[in-house]
């Protein structure tokens, strides 16, 4: 008995023409780049890029500017305050974070406004006054929210730590 023949999927039959729009890309002309034909496209941002037909039909929707625009919507991804905000969210909301046990697992969270918007967080805390300061919660058992955060030195933060349970119990009994 003969083995069954492999079934090939039919190639996409959609026809692409100059002037067709795919996301931010507009096809300009067909160009040959080994091993196949591709499309020279003009992006809405003004850049030109060459894209394979199957990528236009499947996933490519810009020259790369869409991703850059999305990542830099507030223009502050390079500043320390942005990464401090990212760290706060990780330790409070991500169970896979090494620090989650000391924050999220204790019920410490980030207020909704700050969780969803770096700009709202930044508008409240402002720029970090110096590299020696880091974000601190005034009430160590409170959440990251307006009224409970400040820029503090390492020594200020050391004085604002939870006491170990044994020490807290002896202080309560004294």
N, C-alpha and C positions, 0 to 999 in steps of 0.2 A: 504494500500500500504506500502511496506517495505521501510525503510529509506535506502538511498544509503550507501554502505560500504565505509569506509575510504580507500583511495588509499595510499599505502605505497611506498615510493621511493625505488627503488632497491639499495642494498648495492653496494659499489664500488667493481668492480671485478678485478681491477688491481692487479697483483701478484707482491709482493716485495720479492726479493731474497737477501741473503747475498752478499755484494759487490756492490749493487746498490748505485748510487750516487744521492743525493738530495741537491743541492746547495753545501755547504761545508761539508755536512755529508755523510759518507759512512756507510751503514748498515753492522753490524758485525754478530749479531745473534739475534734470537727471544727470548725474555724473558717474563715470566708471572709476571705481577704486577696487583693485583686486581683492577678493575674487569675484565680486558681483557689482551690480549697479546699485547706486545709493542716491540720496536726494540732498542737494544743497538747499538749506533752509535758512530763512531770515527769521530771527527771533524778534519778539515785540520790543526787547530791550535794545535792539540795534545790531547785535552780534550775529554772525553767520556760523553755521555748523553743518557738518555732513552727517547724515543719519541713514542707516539701513531701512529699507521699506518696512520690514517686519517690526522694527522698533518703533516706527511712527505709528503703526497700527496697534501695537501692544502697550508700550509704556512711556516712550520718550515724549515729553510735552514741552521741553524748553532746552536752551543751550546749557543749562546748569544754573541760570540766574534764579529760577524759582526756588531752588533749595537754598541758595545764598540769601535771597530775600527773606525766606521763612526763618532762617537762623539769625538774621540780623535785624529783625523787625524793630527792635528798640535801640540797636546800635551799641549795646553795652556788653555783648558776649565776651569781650576781651578783658573786662574789668573784674577786679577781685570780688566786688559786691555780687556780681552775677553768680560766680561759682560758690560763694557763701550761701546764696539762696538755693542753689541746686543741692548743696550738701545738707542744708536744713530739711529740704523735702525728702531727700534720700533717707536720712536717719529717722525721720518721723513716719514716713509712709511706705518705705520699701522693706519688707520683712527679710530680704536677702542682704541688706546692708549690715556690715559688721557692727555698726553703732545702734541698730534698731532696738536691741535689748535694753539699752539705757534711755531710749526716747520713746519710740512708737509703742513698744511693748508695755511701757509704763503709762500709756494713754496720752502722752504728749503729742500734740498735733500742730498743724499750721492752719491759721484761720483761712476760710474759703477764699477771701479776696487775695491774699498773698499766695495761696497755693496755685491759683489760676493765673496770676499776673506778676511777673517780675517787676514791671513798671510800678505797680501799686506798692510792692515791698520797698523798692528803691525810693519812691516818693516819700515814704514814711521815715525810713532809717537814714536816708541821705548818703553821701559819699563817706567812705571810711576815713576818719580824720588822720589816722597814721597807720603804718604797717604794724605797729605794736599792739593795736587794738583788734579785737574780734567781737563777734556778736554774742550777747549774753542775755539770758532771761532773768529779769529781776526776781520773780518768784520761780524758784527752781522747779517747782512742781506744776507750774502754769504752762500754757501753750505759747507758741510763737504767734503773737498777735499785738496789735497796737496797744501801747501802754505797758507792755511786759518785756520789751526788748531795749537794749542799749548797746553802745560800743563800750567795751570794758578792757582793761589791762589784764594780764595773766594773774597778777596778785589780787585784783578785785574779783576775778572769777574764782580763784582759790578760796576766798572767804565766802563765796556764795554757793558752796557745794552741799549736797545732802550729807547728813551725818550718817555713819554706819549704824545699822539697827541696834547693835549692842550699846554703842555710846549713847544713842538717843534714848534707849530704855533706862540706862543708869541715870541720865540727866532728868528724866521724868520722875524717877523714884526718889531723887534727892531733895 
